[in-house]
Amino acid sequence: MQVRSGQRYISAVCATSIVVVKGPQSDIDLRCGGTAMLAAGSEVESRPGPAAGYDHGTIIGKRYWDEETGLEVVCTSAGPGSLSLGDRALPERPPQPLPSSD
């Protein structure tokens, strides 16, 4: 899928939702809980829960990123599913230090 900054996605398996902060230049396989994410507003009939190994959860307000592709997303609704690009987990982005205000 091709993602761009500002796009919103929801998980098909849990309550996780995200907003793309920085999108990569190429197509990616964005997943949550081991299943492809859906565009916000999509109908989801049942949420079976994340697959084993993809159940480490997401935290609201935290940023997740992939250094290789440049993808950065922020979690807007937490859930038990983990974010990944294909089989590769998206780690939490470390906080950026602010410049001192001397």
Buried (B, 14 or more C-beta within 10 A) or exposed (E): EEBEEEBBBBBBBBBBBBBBBBBBEEEBEBBBBBBEBBEEEEEEEEBEBBBEEBBEBBEEEBBBBBEEBEBBBBBBEBBBBBBBBEEEBBEEBEEEEEEEEE
